[in-house]
Amino acid sequence: MNATTKYRERQQNIAAALAALRRVLDRHNEQQRERPTDWGYCGDLGYVEERLGEALAHLGGCDDV
């Protein structure tokens, strides 16, 4: 396997993970609507937001947010 093949494989894996994240985020939103005073949902999103920021910073894309 060469670097280009591995790069493409990882791009596909990340695209699949982002699609899954969208589905999970939609479900999380529905759960939050059922419990609108539960701050735990905000905490969940804060954690994810931080990790996504770290990923963007690693790839040099902080200005895109």
VMD Tcl script that draws the C-alpha trace (Angstrom):
set ca {
  {0.00 0.00 0.00}
  {1.26 3.46 -0.81}
  {0.63 6.79 0.90}
  {-1.99 7.91 -1.63}
  {-4.03 4.74 -1.21}
  {-3.91 5.03 2.57}
  {-4.80 8.73 2.37}
  {-7.89 7.99 0.27}
  {-8.91 5.20 2.64}
  {-8.67 7.54 5.60}
  {-10.60 10.26 3.76}
  {-13.41 7.76 3.16}
  {-13.35 6.68 6.81}
  {-13.58 10.29 7.96}
  {-16.45 11.01 5.55}
  {-18.33 8.00 6.95}
  {-17.65 9.15 10.52}
  {-18.93 12.65 9.71}
  {-22.13 11.19 8.24}
  {-22.57 9.08 11.37}
  {-21.92 12.15 13.52}
  {-24.74 13.98 11.73}
  {-27.15 11.10 12.43}
  {-26.12 10.91 16.09}
  {-26.32 14.70 16.43}
  {-29.88 14.65 15.07}
  {-30.87 11.94 17.56}
  {-29.15 13.86 20.38}
  {-31.15 16.94 19.40}
  {-34.40 14.99 19.67}
  {-33.40 13.76 23.13}
  {-32.56 17.29 24.25}
  {-35.97 18.52 23.11}
  {-37.55 15.94 25.39}
  {-35.48 17.22 28.35}
  {-34.90 20.92 27.62}
  {-33.67 21.78 31.13}
  {-30.99 19.07 31.18}
  {-27.62 20.81 30.87}
  {-25.91 17.49 30.20}
  {-26.77 17.77 26.52}
  {-24.96 21.12 26.35}
  {-21.99 19.49 28.03}
  {-21.99 16.70 25.45}
  {-21.89 19.20 22.61}
  {-19.22 21.29 24.33}
  {-16.94 18.26 24.51}
  {-17.54 17.37 20.86}
  {-17.09 21.00 19.79}
  {-13.69 21.11 21.49}
  {-12.54 17.87 19.89}
  {-13.66 19.03 16.45}
  {-11.76 22.27 16.99}
  {-8.66 20.28 17.82}
  {-9.08 18.20 14.66}
  {-9.50 21.34 12.56}
  {-6.47 22.95 14.14}
  {-4.43 19.83 13.42}
  {-5.36 20.03 9.75}
  {-4.78 23.79 9.63}
  {-8.44 24.71 9.21}
  {-9.25 26.85 12.24}
  {-10.30 29.78 10.06}
  {-13.06 27.64 8.49}
  {-15.16 27.60 11.66}
}
mol new
graphics top color blue
foreach p $ca { graphics top sphere $p radius 0.5 }
foreach p [lrange $ca 0 end-1] q [lrange $ca 1 end] { graphics top cylinder $p $q radius 0.2 }
display resetview
